[in-house]
């Protein structure tokens, strides 16, 4: 149930990413990655109410992160001292400069999916973990932090524009 709500939220945001794909029934990379992240953790944060925001500009003065989370808690906004179960108004934002299009998310699938899983982890209360290969590594320097579930779920590349023979 909660997973379905998360995916519904992802679907809403996917409209921001995929401009009226002509009859494409292919799920968006955001939907696929959100599904993988929920399965990876075996849980969905924020009561299943997570808004995924694509193509976000960086806030002035912010570190040039590829993605980030925002949430409210009884102790104030983005306060990690509050229990994760109290988080509301949860968002995961992906930077436009890193993933400007759905095609770029597919092309950079491993890191994109690992990043979605990482941010869902934050919303579930997980902190950074410097253990090599951890999906909660503060920075992904190579593909060792990409969960096997992400590799297995790699979506098909967008169909080429060339003619399809019937
Ligand atoms: Zn992080």
py3Dmol code that shows the C-alpha trace and the ligand (Angstrom):
import py3Dmol

protein = """\
ATOM      1  CA  UNK A   1       0.000   0.000   0.000  1.00  0.00           C
ATOM      2  CA  UNK A   2       2.626   2.473   1.091  1.00  0.00           C
ATOM      3  CA  UNK A   3       4.784   1.470  -1.839  1.00  0.00           C
ATOM      4  CA  UNK A   4       1.940   2.142  -4.209  1.00  0.00           C
ATOM      5  CA  UNK A   5       1.561   5.617  -2.764  1.00  0.00           C
ATOM      6  CA  UNK A   6       5.246   6.297  -3.209  1.00  0.00           C
ATOM      7  CA  UNK A   7       5.079   5.200  -6.798  1.00  0.00           C
ATOM      8  CA  UNK A   8       2.038   7.362  -7.350  1.00  0.00           C
ATOM      9  CA  UNK A   9       4.024  10.328  -6.071  1.00  0.00           C
ATOM     10  CA  UNK A  10       6.862   9.427  -8.394  1.00  0.00           C
ATOM     11  CA  UNK A  11       4.460   9.207 -11.294  1.00  0.00           C
ATOM     12  CA  UNK A  12       3.248  12.730 -10.678  1.00  0.00           C
ATOM     13  CA  UNK A  13       6.764  14.064 -10.738  1.00  0.00           C
ATOM     14  CA  UNK A  14       7.651  12.005 -13.778  1.00  0.00           C
ATOM     15  CA  UNK A  15       5.462  14.310 -15.792  1.00  0.00           C
ATOM     16  CA  UNK A  16       8.092  16.968 -15.142  1.00  0.00           C
ATOM     17  CA  UNK A  17      10.751  14.825 -16.684  1.00  0.00           C
ATOM     18  CA  UNK A  18       9.169  13.136 -19.633  1.00  0.00           C
ATOM     19  CA  UNK A  19       7.412  15.673 -21.821  1.00  0.00           C
ATOM     20  CA  UNK A  20       4.420  13.888 -23.269  1.00  0.00           C
ATOM     21  CA  UNK A  21       6.247  10.835 -24.516  1.00  0.00           C
ATOM     22  CA  UNK A  22       4.380   9.841 -27.620  1.00  0.00           C
ATOM     23  CA  UNK A  23       2.414   6.822 -26.591  1.00  0.00           C
ATOM     24  CA  UNK A  24       5.316   5.388 -24.655  1.00  0.00           C
ATOM     25  CA  UNK A  25       4.189   2.892 -22.039  1.00  0.00           C
ATOM     26  CA  UNK A  26       7.733   2.639 -20.716  1.00  0.00           C
ATOM     27  CA  UNK A  27       7.966   3.501 -16.998  1.00  0.00           C
ATOM     28  CA  UNK A  28      10.033   6.545 -16.205  1.00  0.00           C
ATOM     29  CA  UNK A  29      13.481   6.033 -14.681  1.00  0.00           C
ATOM     30  CA  UNK A  30      12.225   7.845 -11.571  1.00  0.00           C
ATOM     31  CA  UNK A  31       9.433   5.304 -11.121  1.00  0.00           C
ATOM     32  CA  UNK A  32      11.803   2.395 -11.605  1.00  0.00           C
ATOM     33  CA  UNK A  33      14.427   3.800  -9.232  1.00  0.00           C
ATOM     34  CA  UNK A  34      11.816   4.609  -6.550  1.00  0.00           C
ATOM     35  CA  UNK A  35      10.573   1.035  -6.776  1.00  0.00           C
ATOM     36  CA  UNK A  36      14.109  -0.335  -6.453  1.00  0.00           C
ATOM     37  CA  UNK A  37      14.846   1.918  -3.483  1.00  0.00           C
ATOM     38  CA  UNK A  38      11.713   0.816  -1.645  1.00  0.00           C
ATOM     39  CA  UNK A  39      12.558  -2.835  -2.260  1.00  0.00           C
ATOM     40  CA  UNK A  40      16.175  -2.289  -1.235  1.00  0.00           C
ATOM     41  CA  UNK A  41      15.193  -0.917   2.177  1.00  0.00           C
ATOM     42  CA  UNK A  42      12.048  -3.007   2.547  1.00  0.00           C
ATOM     43  CA  UNK A  43      10.336   0.172   3.669  1.00  0.00           C
ATOM     44  CA  UNK A  44       9.036   3.460   2.380  1.00  0.00           C
ATOM     45  CA  UNK A  45       9.707   6.658   4.312  1.00  0.00           C
ATOM     46  CA  UNK A  46       7.334   9.429   5.326  1.00  0.00           C
ATOM     47  CA  UNK A  47       4.259   7.216   5.322  1.00  0.00           C
ATOM     48  CA  UNK A  48       4.722   6.676   1.595  1.00  0.00           C
ATOM     49  CA  UNK A  49       4.346  10.370   0.861  1.00  0.00           C
ATOM     50  CA  UNK A  50       7.557  11.315  -0.905  1.00  0.00           C
ATOM     51  CA  UNK A  51       7.617  13.873  -3.664  1.00  0.00           C
ATOM     52  CA  UNK A  52      10.363  13.366  -6.221  1.00  0.00           C
ATOM     53  CA  UNK A  53      11.475  16.574  -7.891  1.00  0.00           C
ATOM     54  CA  UNK A  54      13.520  16.332 -11.067  1.00  0.00           C
ATOM     55  CA  UNK A  55      15.687  18.911 -12.840  1.00  0.00           C
ATOM     56  CA  UNK A  56      16.081  21.154  -9.803  1.00  0.00           C
ATOM     57  CA  UNK A  57      18.365  24.166  -9.950  1.00  0.00           C
ATOM     58  CA  UNK A  58      20.908  24.413  -7.170  1.00  0.00           C
ATOM     59  CA  UNK A  59      20.029  26.785  -4.382  1.00  0.00           C
ATOM     60  CA  UNK A  60      22.474  29.703  -4.107  1.00  0.00           C
ATOM     61  CA  UNK A  61      25.247  28.911  -1.683  1.00  0.00           C
ATOM     62  CA  UNK A  62      24.413  25.241  -1.596  1.00  0.00           C
ATOM     63  CA  UNK A  63      27.108  22.666  -2.189  1.00  0.00           C
ATOM     64  CA  UNK A  64      26.817  21.362  -5.733  1.00  0.00           C
ATOM     65  CA  UNK A  65      25.068  18.148  -4.704  1.00  0.00           C
ATOM     66  CA  UNK A  66      23.616  15.812  -7.322  1.00  0.00           C
ATOM     67  CA  UNK A  67      20.569  15.183  -5.141  1.00  0.00           C
ATOM     68  CA  UNK A  68      19.257  16.121  -1.722  1.00  0.00           C
ATOM     69  CA  UNK A  69      16.300  15.602   0.601  1.00  0.00           C
ATOM     70  CA  UNK A  70      14.102  18.028   2.497  1.00  0.00           C
ATOM     71  CA  UNK A  71      11.631  17.192   5.259  1.00  0.00           C
ATOM     72  CA  UNK A  72       9.886  18.674   8.262  1.00  0.00           C
ATOM     73  CA  UNK A  73      10.168  17.301  11.783  1.00  0.00           C
ATOM     74  CA  UNK A  74       8.788  18.298  15.189  1.00  0.00           C
ATOM     75  CA  UNK A  75      12.295  19.692  15.875  1.00  0.00           C
ATOM     76  CA  UNK A  76      12.374  21.830  12.751  1.00  0.00           C
ATOM     77  CA  UNK A  77      13.139  21.423   9.057  1.00  0.00           C
ATOM     78  CA  UNK A  78      15.717  18.833   8.040  1.00  0.00           C
ATOM     79  CA  UNK A  79      16.624  18.060  11.642  1.00  0.00           C
ATOM     80  CA  UNK A  80      18.312  14.664  11.681  1.00  0.00           C
ATOM     81  CA  UNK A  81      18.003  14.484  15.469  1.00  0.00           C
ATOM     82  CA  UNK A  82      14.271  13.851  15.102  1.00  0.00           C
ATOM     83  CA  UNK A  83      13.154  10.241  14.595  1.00  0.00           C
ATOM     84  CA  UNK A  84      12.674   9.419  10.904  1.00  0.00           C
ATOM     85  CA  UNK A  85       9.155   8.231  11.648  1.00  0.00           C
ATOM     86  CA  UNK A  86       8.203  11.828  12.392  1.00  0.00           C
ATOM     87  CA  UNK A  87       9.286  13.210   9.005  1.00  0.00           C
ATOM     88  CA  UNK A  88       6.605  14.897   6.901  1.00  0.00           C
ATOM     89  CA  UNK A  89       6.620  16.952   3.692  1.00  0.00           C
ATOM     90  CA  UNK A  90       9.410  14.752   2.342  1.00  0.00           C
ATOM     91  CA  UNK A  91      11.029  15.549  -0.983  1.00  0.00           C
ATOM     92  CA  UNK A  92      13.906  14.102  -2.953  1.00  0.00           C
ATOM     93  CA  UNK A  93      15.408  16.568  -5.431  1.00  0.00           C
ATOM     94  CA  UNK A  94      17.672  15.681  -8.356  1.00  0.00           C
ATOM     95  CA  UNK A  95      19.926  18.377  -9.786  1.00  0.00           C
ATOM     96  CA  UNK A  96      19.228  19.508 -13.297  1.00  0.00           C
ATOM     97  CA  UNK A  97      22.908  19.899 -14.082  1.00  0.00           C
ATOM     98  CA  UNK A  98      23.511  16.187 -13.382  1.00  0.00           C
ATOM     99  CA  UNK A  99      20.292  14.651 -14.754  1.00  0.00           C
ATOM    100  CA  UNK A 100      18.660  17.125 -17.157  1.00  0.00           C
ATOM    101  CA  UNK A 101      16.436  14.588 -18.886  1.00  0.00           C
ATOM    102  CA  UNK A 102      14.887  11.163 -18.457  1.00  0.00           C
ATOM    103  CA  UNK A 103      17.323   9.959 -21.111  1.00  0.00           C
ATOM    104  CA  UNK A 104      20.239  11.138 -18.974  1.00  0.00           C
ATOM    105  CA  UNK A 105      18.822   9.196 -16.013  1.00  0.00           C
ATOM    106  CA  UNK A 106      18.696   6.060 -18.133  1.00  0.00           C
ATOM    107  CA  UNK A 107      22.179   6.639 -19.567  1.00  0.00           C
ATOM    108  CA  UNK A 108      23.587   7.165 -16.039  1.00  0.00           C
ATOM    109  CA  UNK A 109      21.315   4.503 -14.567  1.00  0.00           C
ATOM    110  CA  UNK A 110      23.567   2.902 -11.969  1.00  0.00           C
ATOM    111  CA  UNK A 111      24.467   6.121 -10.182  1.00  0.00           C
ATOM    112  CA  UNK A 112      20.982   7.564 -10.617  1.00  0.00           C
ATOM    113  CA  UNK A 113      19.345   4.509  -9.045  1.00  0.00           C
ATOM    114  CA  UNK A 114      21.973   4.353  -6.277  1.00  0.00           C
ATOM    115  CA  UNK A 115      21.333   8.043  -5.578  1.00  0.00           C
ATOM    116  CA  UNK A 116      17.574   7.493  -5.319  1.00  0.00           C
ATOM    117  CA  UNK A 117      18.205   4.588  -2.932  1.00  0.00           C
ATOM    118  CA  UNK A 118      20.642   6.739  -0.931  1.00  0.00           C
ATOM    119  CA  UNK A 119      18.162   9.609  -0.571  1.00  0.00           C
ATOM    120  CA  UNK A 120      15.338   7.242   0.419  1.00  0.00           C
ATOM    121  CA  UNK A 121      17.766   5.918   3.021  1.00  0.00           C
ATOM    122  CA  UNK A 122      18.185   9.411   4.471  1.00  0.00           C
ATOM    123  CA  UNK A 123      14.408   9.784   4.718  1.00  0.00           C
ATOM    124  CA  UNK A 124      14.362   6.471   6.604  1.00  0.00           C
ATOM    125  CA  UNK A 125      16.892   7.906   9.069  1.00  0.00           C
ATOM    126  CA  UNK A 126      20.090   6.376   7.688  1.00  0.00           C
ATOM    127  CA  UNK A 127      23.228   8.463   8.051  1.00  0.00           C
ATOM    128  CA  UNK A 128      26.267   8.524   5.798  1.00  0.00           C
ATOM    129  CA  UNK A 129      28.446   5.429   5.976  1.00  0.00           C
ATOM    130  CA  UNK A 130      32.007   5.501   4.675  1.00  0.00           C
ATOM    131  CA  UNK A 131      32.197   1.699   4.412  1.00  0.00           C
ATOM    132  CA  UNK A 132      33.396   0.896   0.869  1.00  0.00           C
ATOM    133  CA  UNK A 133      30.491  -0.168  -1.294  1.00  0.00           C
ATOM    134  CA  UNK A 134      27.821   1.254   1.022  1.00  0.00           C
ATOM    135  CA  UNK A 135      24.863   2.856  -0.710  1.00  0.00           C
ATOM    136  CA  UNK A 136      25.024   5.458   2.091  1.00  0.00           C
ATOM    137  CA  UNK A 137      28.542   6.531   1.097  1.00  0.00           C
ATOM    138  CA  UNK A 138      28.640  10.343   1.157  1.00  0.00           C
ATOM    139  CA  UNK A 139      29.979  10.491  -2.394  1.00  0.00           C
ATOM    140  CA  UNK A 140      29.769   7.897  -5.133  1.00  0.00           C
ATOM    141  CA  UNK A 141      33.238   7.736  -6.587  1.00  0.00           C
ATOM    142  CA  UNK A 142      32.694   4.620  -8.676  1.00  0.00           C
ATOM    143  CA  UNK A 143      30.088   1.964  -9.333  1.00  0.00           C
ATOM    144  CA  UNK A 144      30.913  -0.170  -6.282  1.00  0.00           C
ATOM    145  CA  UNK A 145      28.094   1.523  -4.341  1.00  0.00           C
ATOM    146  CA  UNK A 146      25.441   0.685  -6.934  1.00  0.00           C
ATOM    147  CA  UNK A 147      23.130  -1.948  -5.416  1.00  0.00           C
ATOM    148  CA  UNK A 148      22.731  -5.182  -7.370  1.00  0.00           C
ATOM    149  CA  UNK A 149      18.995  -4.457  -7.410  1.00  0.00           C
ATOM    150  CA  UNK A 150      19.709  -1.329  -9.435  1.00  0.00           C
ATOM    151  CA  UNK A 151      21.810  -3.222 -11.943  1.00  0.00           C
ATOM    152  CA  UNK A 152      19.055  -5.806 -12.310  1.00  0.00           C
ATOM    153  CA  UNK A 153      16.380  -3.165 -12.874  1.00  0.00           C
ATOM    154  CA  UNK A 154      18.167  -1.141 -15.551  1.00  0.00           C
ATOM    155  CA  UNK A 155      15.428   0.278 -17.794  1.00  0.00           C
ATOM    156  CA  UNK A 156      15.611   0.021 -21.547  1.00  0.00           C
ATOM    157  CA  UNK A 157      17.092   2.981 -23.336  1.00  0.00           C
ATOM    158  CA  UNK A 158      14.591   5.180 -25.096  1.00  0.00           C
ATOM    159  CA  UNK A 159      13.648   3.901 -28.501  1.00  0.00           C
ATOM    160  CA  UNK A 160      15.699   5.354 -31.303  1.00  0.00           C
ATOM    161  CA  UNK A 161      14.128   7.798 -33.666  1.00  0.00           C
ATOM    162  CA  UNK A 162      14.888   5.564 -36.640  1.00  0.00           C
ATOM    163  CA  UNK A 163      12.067   3.861 -38.454  1.00  0.00           C
ATOM    164  CA  UNK A 164      10.721   0.660 -37.059  1.00  0.00           C
ATOM    165  CA  UNK A 165       9.989  -2.019 -39.567  1.00  0.00           C
ATOM    166  CA  UNK A 166       6.721  -3.795 -39.331  1.00  0.00           C
TER     167      UNK A 166
END
"""
ligand_1 = """\
1
ZN
Zn 23.644 11.643 1.652
"""
view = py3Dmol.view(width=600, height=400)
view.addModel(protein, "pdb")
view.setStyle({"model": 0}, {"cartoon": {"style": "trace"}})
view.addModel(ligand_1, "xyz")
view.setStyle({"model": 1}, {"stick": {}})
view.zoomTo()
view.show()
